[in-house]
Amino acid sequence: MAAGGSDFCLTSVVHYLTARAQSGPLAARFASVVVQSSPIAGIVAADSRLFQPADLSGRRLGGPADSRLVAEYQAGLRHLGLAPSVLVPTDYGAAPGALGRGEVDVVADFVDLVPRTRRQAGVDVRAVPLPLDVYSSGLVAADRLPDDLVQRMASAVATALQRQRHDPLGGLAELGRRYPGSDPDEALEGWALAEPNIFTGVEPGTMEHSRWEATLAFLTDAHGFPPLEPDTVYRPEMAAVAGPR
């Protein structure tokens, strides 16, 4: 996108920072935030006795040793002042099955992936969210685009989120056309699980400088990204027009 192949993209902060770490400065920055708080969670068997983040400390965690999800989950526990889980090296795709067989106690993933994890594990599961007040994903705009165009796109994305919130069924037909193998019930359940991370009491799309500072500090600790100034990651002028809490 920064090279001119497209004008906008929706992506995670981690993907963006990974691109910055690999390629250096990019002529593209976040214009709005979609997922306002981290959706990362420990997914556990529904009948387990693990209910709070503190319960995850010292438990067997299934996942790859080099997984960014695992790194962020462990950093989340550390951020909350908790001891980490004990990693049991497991392929990402095999971790839910290990959870279902009782070989591990928890897998790290995003809360909206509970339906898929349940299907893969073969047992009922639930999420133990980590309460991390950091940004997760949003709209990135090329720096070459004028402010008024970027503002219109950010407003369009916010309006689409509000519409989806009021009418969750509205996009199912299009989802089925684009992804014929998708399960509409899983999609609706995943959306419902993600809603609390999207709608947090601020206007959709809202960005705040202090939250960007906290987000970058957390992800730098979790993944070893080089330190960056927040205004090189997001458009400060877009934060100025964001709605209040």
ABEGO torsion letter per residue (X at the ends): XAAGABABBBBBAAAAAAAAAAAEBBBBBBABBABABBABBBBBBAABABABAAAABGBBBBEBAABAAAAAAAAAAAAAGBBBBBBBBBBAAAAAAAAAAGABABBBBBAAAAAAAAAAAGBBBBBBBBBBBBBABBBBBBAABBAAAAAAAAAAAAAAAAAAAABAAAAAAAAAAABAABBAAAAAAAAAAAAAAABAGBBBGBBBAAAAAAAAAAAAAAAGBBBBBAAAABBAAAAAABBBX
